[in-house]
């Protein structure tokens, strides 16, 4: 069953501002006429966050993201449209832009001016939802806009629906706490200016980005959004590199062996066996060189030869090892005198067991 709820947030008003070109373009998605920028007032609110509020409740991050998405285009009311004193009249303003920023707890405490802001025990970073709204300057609302700019009017609430009731938050030991968390799915219905907010520190901030007082032109410190974009770009680049390496490995294995990528245990076993085979070939060639006297016995010479052979393709190593001279075997005993390959003829030499060309009958 879907439940309709209202969360109130403390918002401290600051300076109002005329929208710049980008803000005006976003606002005109909702206006019927092209109202001049000087007739509009824009304001941005740090509307909600994932920290624990005064009701011992908090928002899950996906739920917070859904509030941000669904609040765009919704009305901003002077009094809550379903409150005791409301006549359900039309909105005074409209939300034209929202976003969610991730930041450290210390940064959130500074932004929200709440040194005691506390995150649930299973969270280490704060997420703050911002909502930008616009108002039209009229004779009727001049007092309201003046009070808003003075910080007298500024506390806000967000009305929302949630499909499920909130669930208890658990600590590191899995023990249920007296803290409840709203979880997706949910939808924001409206934003209202009220008397007191439940979430500590939620407040209005300067939203006129073309005002000189909004930023220091010499400040090169990246914003939270810029830092998050940079982090995401790094993660995307790393993922792309991993995919490229995977594809290269798949190509090298060939179609017949590409399935080995899905069986890491078998792939590791084959790689280990292949490495042992290569090491054996290199050892054979080094032993052959030392037997022939082509390689010294000192460690430096052996190490250099090992590196040289290790850099060769496996096929070349196998061909060289095939023709390597084996270590000298003990001399075979002389055979009967009737064996021309084994006997020692007068004035001749003893031939090797397989030395056809050293047979004295052929050599004479």
DOZANU-100144 format. One line per 2 residues: number of its first residue (from 1); their letters; for each residue x, y, z of C-alpha. Coordinates in Angstrom, 2 decimals. Layout:
N
NUM = a = X Y Z; ...
//
This chain:
364
1 = xx = 0.00 0.00 0.00; 1.40 3.39 -1.00
3 = xx = 1.76 5.85 1.87; 1.72 9.64 1.50
5 = xx = 4.12 11.41 3.84; 5.58 14.83 4.44
7 = xx = 9.13 15.63 5.55; 9.94 19.11 6.75
9 = xx = 13.38 20.67 6.50; 14.93 23.78 8.00
11 = xx = 16.00 26.17 5.25; 17.73 29.47 5.95
13 = xx = 17.05 32.03 3.22; 19.88 34.06 1.72
15 = xx = 20.07 36.40 -1.25; 17.71 36.15 -4.19
17 = xx = 18.97 36.39 -7.74; 17.96 36.94 -11.33
19 = xx = 18.34 33.74 -13.38; 21.19 33.49 -15.84
21 = xx = 20.79 32.20 -19.41; 21.09 28.52 -18.49
23 = xx = 18.65 28.83 -15.60; 16.23 30.81 -17.73
25 = xx = 16.30 28.09 -20.41; 15.50 25.45 -17.78
27 = xx = 12.69 27.59 -16.32; 11.06 28.19 -19.70
29 = xx = 10.31 24.48 -20.00; 7.51 25.21 -17.52
31 = xx = 6.36 28.75 -18.38; 3.60 29.46 -20.87
33 = xx = 5.09 32.81 -21.90; 8.71 33.92 -22.24
35 = xx = 8.84 35.93 -19.03; 11.84 38.28 -18.84
37 = xx = 14.60 37.20 -16.48; 14.33 40.38 -14.40
39 = xx = 10.76 39.44 -13.44; 11.92 36.14 -11.95
41 = xx = 13.61 35.20 -8.67; 15.50 31.93 -8.36
43 = xx = 16.46 30.17 -5.19; 18.20 26.88 -4.45
45 = xx = 17.47 24.69 -1.43; 19.57 22.02 0.22
47 = xx = 16.34 20.13 0.59; 17.10 16.68 1.98
49 = xx = 19.95 14.33 2.87; 20.72 10.78 3.98
51 = xx = 21.61 11.71 7.58; 19.42 11.00 10.60
53 = xx = 16.69 13.62 11.07; 14.72 14.81 14.09
55 = xx = 12.18 12.02 13.58; 14.96 9.41 13.86
57 = xx = 14.47 8.68 10.18; 16.69 8.88 7.12
59 = xx = 16.44 8.46 3.36; 18.05 5.62 1.45
61 = xx = 20.24 6.96 -1.36; 18.16 5.47 -4.24
63 = xx = 15.04 6.92 -2.59; 16.74 10.32 -2.37
65 = xx = 17.60 10.09 -6.08; 13.97 9.31 -6.91
67 = xx = 12.79 12.31 -4.90; 15.18 14.51 -6.88
69 = xx = 13.98 13.17 -10.22; 10.27 13.30 -9.48
71 = xx = 10.29 16.73 -7.79; 11.24 18.50 -11.03
73 = xx = 8.29 20.50 -12.34; 6.35 20.21 -9.08
75 = xx = 4.95 23.25 -7.25; 6.33 25.22 -4.30
77 = xx = 3.56 26.25 -1.88; 3.42 28.99 0.74
79 = xx = 1.59 26.61 3.07; 1.36 22.88 2.77
81 = xx = -1.53 22.08 0.38; -2.89 19.41 2.74
83 = xx = -2.22 21.31 5.99; -4.83 22.48 8.49
85 = xx = -4.69 26.12 7.37; -4.30 25.54 3.64
87 = xx = -7.01 26.15 1.12; -5.27 23.93 -1.40
89 = xx = -4.64 26.94 -3.61; -2.16 27.22 -6.48
91 = xx = 1.59 27.07 -5.99; 3.68 30.21 -5.45
93 = xx = 6.75 28.82 -7.22; 7.94 25.81 -9.19
95 = xx = 10.95 23.49 -8.95; 12.85 23.61 -12.23
97 = xx = 16.06 21.73 -11.42; 17.34 19.15 -8.89
99 = xx = 20.51 17.26 -8.20; 22.13 15.06 -5.56
101 = xx = 25.70 15.65 -4.40; 27.91 13.21 -2.50
103 = xx = 30.32 14.67 0.06; 32.08 13.94 3.31
105 = xx = 30.23 14.26 6.60; 32.39 17.26 7.53
107 = xx = 31.54 18.97 4.23; 27.83 18.33 4.81
109 = xx = 28.05 19.70 8.36; 29.67 22.87 6.98
111 = xx = 27.18 23.23 4.13; 24.16 22.66 6.34
113 = xx = 25.63 24.53 9.32; 24.90 21.55 11.53
115 = xx = 28.01 20.48 13.51; 26.06 17.61 15.10
117 = xx = 24.76 16.13 11.87; 24.98 12.33 12.18
119 = xx = 25.00 9.60 9.55; 23.51 6.15 10.13
121 = xx = 26.20 3.67 11.30; 26.17 1.88 7.92
123 = xx = 27.03 5.02 5.96; 30.37 6.85 5.63
125 = xx = 29.47 9.61 3.13; 26.69 12.16 3.06
127 = xx = 24.38 12.74 0.10; 22.51 16.03 -0.15
129 = xx = 19.58 16.69 -2.49; 19.34 20.22 -3.93
131 = xx = 16.21 21.72 -5.48; 16.18 24.99 -7.46
133 = xx = 12.86 26.87 -7.66; 11.70 30.05 -9.36
135 = xx = 9.18 32.70 -8.34; 7.62 35.58 -10.29
137 = xx = 7.90 39.10 -8.86; 4.38 40.47 -8.31
139 = xx = 2.83 43.16 -6.15; 1.10 40.46 -4.09
141 = xx = 4.24 38.44 -3.23; 6.71 41.30 -2.73
143 = xx = 6.49 40.94 1.06; 6.99 37.18 0.81
145 = xx = 10.05 37.55 -1.42; 11.50 40.21 0.89
147 = xx = 11.02 37.96 3.94; 12.48 35.02 2.04
149 = xx = 15.57 37.07 1.13; 15.91 38.15 4.76
151 = xx = 15.88 34.56 5.96; 12.60 34.95 7.84
153 = xx = 10.67 32.70 5.45; 12.72 29.68 4.50
155 = xx = 11.73 26.44 6.21; 10.43 23.92 3.72
157 = xx = 8.87 20.49 3.50; 8.69 17.90 0.75
159 = xx = 5.60 15.78 0.31; 6.19 12.30 -1.04
161 = xx = 4.68 8.87 -1.42; 6.42 5.62 -0.56
163 = xx = 5.29 2.18 -1.58; 6.59 0.60 1.62
165 = xx = 6.88 1.76 5.24; 10.37 2.60 6.54
167 = xx = 12.61 -0.19 7.85; 14.88 -0.28 10.87
169 = xx = 18.57 0.56 10.46; 21.03 -2.03 11.75
171 = xx = 24.36 -1.35 13.44; 27.64 -3.14 12.62
173 = xx = 26.65 -6.06 14.85; 23.28 -6.46 13.11
175 = xx = 21.32 -5.03 16.04; 18.21 -3.01 15.18
177 = xx = 18.44 0.67 16.11; 15.71 3.16 16.87
179 = xx = 16.34 4.70 13.46; 14.15 4.08 10.43
181 = xx = 15.04 4.36 6.73; 12.74 5.19 3.83
183 = xx = 13.60 3.04 0.81; 12.65 3.14 -2.88
185 = xx = 10.34 3.19 -4.68; 8.95 6.61 -3.91
187 = xx = 7.86 9.87 -5.53; 8.04 13.55 -4.55
189 = xx = 4.69 15.34 -4.77; 5.41 18.96 -3.83
191 = xx = 7.54 21.36 -1.83; 6.11 23.79 0.73
193 = xx = 7.34 26.61 2.96; 6.47 25.69 6.55
195 = xx = 7.32 26.56 10.16; 9.92 23.91 11.11
197 = xx = 11.88 21.24 9.36; 12.57 17.70 10.50
199 = xx = 15.92 17.25 8.81; 18.56 19.36 10.53
201 = xx = 20.47 21.81 8.39; 18.44 21.70 5.19
203 = xx = 18.46 25.30 4.02; 18.16 27.68 1.10
205 = xx = 21.41 28.71 -0.56; 22.34 31.24 -3.21
207 = xx = 21.12 30.11 -6.58; 21.87 33.14 -8.79
209 = xx = 25.02 31.76 -10.38; 25.67 35.02 -12.21
211 = xx = 26.11 36.95 -8.94; 29.70 37.96 -8.21
213 = xx = 29.23 37.15 -4.54; 28.46 33.50 -5.27
215 = xx = 32.03 32.45 -6.01; 35.62 33.54 -5.87
217 = xx = 37.02 33.68 -9.42; 40.46 32.79 -8.05
219 = xx = 39.18 29.70 -6.27; 40.34 26.67 -8.26
221 = xx = 39.03 24.11 -5.80; 36.88 21.57 -7.71
223 = xx = 33.25 21.39 -6.72; 31.76 18.16 -5.41
225 = xx = 30.12 17.55 -8.80; 33.41 18.14 -10.63
227 = xx = 35.27 15.83 -8.29; 32.63 13.13 -8.68
229 = xx = 32.71 13.47 -12.48; 36.51 13.16 -12.39
231 = xx = 36.23 10.03 -10.25; 33.63 8.51 -12.56
233 = xx = 35.73 9.34 -15.63; 38.66 7.51 -14.02
235 = xx = 36.47 4.49 -13.30; 35.15 4.47 -16.88
237 = xx = 38.70 4.70 -18.26; 39.82 1.83 -16.03
239 = xx = 36.84 -0.27 -17.10; 37.54 0.46 -20.79
241 = xx = 41.16 -0.62 -20.32; 40.03 -3.85 -18.65
243 = xx = 37.62 -4.59 -21.51; 40.36 -3.92 -24.09
245 = xx = 42.74 -6.30 -22.29; 40.00 -8.94 -22.11
247 = xx = 39.32 -8.66 -25.84; 43.04 -8.81 -26.66
249 = xx = 43.42 -11.94 -24.54; 40.37 -13.48 -26.19
251 = xx = 41.84 -12.79 -29.63; 45.22 -14.26 -28.64
253 = xx = 43.59 -17.44 -27.34; 41.67 -17.91 -30.57
255 = xx = 38.14 -19.10 -31.06; 38.91 -22.65 -29.91
257 = xx = 40.39 -21.55 -26.57; 38.42 -18.35 -25.85
259 = xx = 36.10 -20.29 -23.54; 39.04 -20.66 -21.12
261 = xx = 38.38 -17.05 -20.01; 35.22 -18.36 -18.33
263 = xx = 37.21 -21.04 -16.47; 40.01 -19.26 -14.58
265 = xx = 41.10 -22.44 -12.73; 41.76 -24.36 -15.94
267 = xx = 43.37 -21.32 -17.55; 45.79 -20.89 -14.62
269 = xx = 46.66 -24.61 -14.74; 47.45 -24.41 -18.45
271 = xx = 49.50 -21.25 -18.03; 51.48 -22.86 -15.21
273 = xx = 52.12 -25.97 -17.32; 53.18 -23.86 -20.29
275 = xx = 55.59 -21.85 -18.17; 57.11 -25.05 -16.77
277 = xx = 57.57 -26.35 -20.33; 59.31 -23.15 -21.42
279 = xx = 61.55 -23.17 -18.33; 62.50 -26.77 -19.13
281 = xx = 63.46 -25.87 -22.71; 65.60 -22.96 -21.51
283 = xx = 67.33 -25.20 -18.95; 68.08 -27.79 -21.67
285 = xx = 69.64 -25.18 -23.96; 71.76 -23.68 -21.18
287 = xx = 73.02 -27.14 -20.20; 73.84 -27.83 -23.86
289 = xx = 75.80 -24.57 -24.19; 77.79 -25.31 -21.04
291 = xx = 78.56 -28.86 -22.24; 79.90 -27.50 -25.52
293 = xx = 81.91 -24.83 -23.73; 79.93 -22.07 -25.43
295 = xx = 78.79 -20.72 -22.09; 80.74 -19.99 -18.94
297 = xx = 79.81 -21.33 -15.54; 79.59 -17.97 -13.79
299 = xx = 76.16 -16.77 -12.67; 76.25 -13.61 -14.78
301 = xx = 76.79 -15.54 -18.02; 74.12 -18.08 -17.17
303 = xx = 71.63 -15.34 -16.22; 72.27 -13.45 -19.47
305 = xx = 71.77 -16.61 -21.53; 68.58 -17.46 -19.63
307 = xx = 67.15 -13.98 -20.35; 68.08 -14.28 -24.04
309 = xx = 66.41 -17.67 -24.41; 63.37 -16.60 -22.37
311 = xx = 62.69 -13.80 -24.88; 62.49 -16.25 -27.81
313 = xx = 59.19 -17.67 -29.13; 58.29 -21.09 -27.82
315 = xx = 58.55 -22.62 -31.31; 62.13 -21.45 -31.71
317 = xx = 63.04 -22.86 -28.28; 61.55 -26.23 -29.17
319 = xx = 63.51 -26.40 -32.45; 66.80 -25.55 -30.74
321 = xx = 66.18 -27.99 -27.90; 65.40 -30.77 -30.41
323 = xx = 68.88 -30.47 -31.93; 70.76 -29.86 -28.71
325 = xx = 73.62 -32.36 -28.04; 72.72 -34.53 -25.03
327 = xx = 75.18 -34.91 -22.16; 77.97 -37.45 -22.87
329 = xx = 77.01 -41.03 -21.91; 79.39 -43.67 -20.50
331 = xx = 81.31 -45.65 -23.18; 79.60 -48.90 -24.20
333 = xx = 81.54 -52.14 -23.60; 83.29 -53.73 -26.60
335 = xx = 81.18 -56.24 -28.51; 82.32 -59.54 -29.96
337 = xx = 85.14 -59.41 -32.50; 82.68 -60.30 -35.24
339 = xx = 80.88 -56.97 -34.78; 82.61 -54.49 -37.09
341 = xx = 80.93 -51.53 -35.27; 82.20 -52.47 -31.83
343 = xx = 85.56 -54.19 -32.25; 88.93 -52.49 -32.18
345 = xx = 90.76 -53.32 -35.40; 94.53 -53.17 -35.53
347 = xx = 95.58 -49.62 -36.12; 91.93 -48.47 -35.96
349 = xx = 89.74 -46.70 -33.35; 86.79 -47.86 -31.30
351 = xx = 83.52 -46.57 -32.78; 80.48 -45.35 -30.88
353 = xx = 77.47 -47.61 -30.78; 75.65 -45.50 -33.36
355 = xx = 78.71 -44.09 -35.08; 78.32 -45.57 -38.53
357 = xx = 80.77 -43.19 -40.10; 83.52 -44.05 -37.57
359 = xx = 83.44 -47.76 -38.47; 87.01 -48.65 -39.47
361 = xx = 85.70 -50.70 -42.41; 83.98 -47.62 -43.81
363 = xx = 86.65 -45.12 -42.77; 89.50 -47.12 -44.37
//
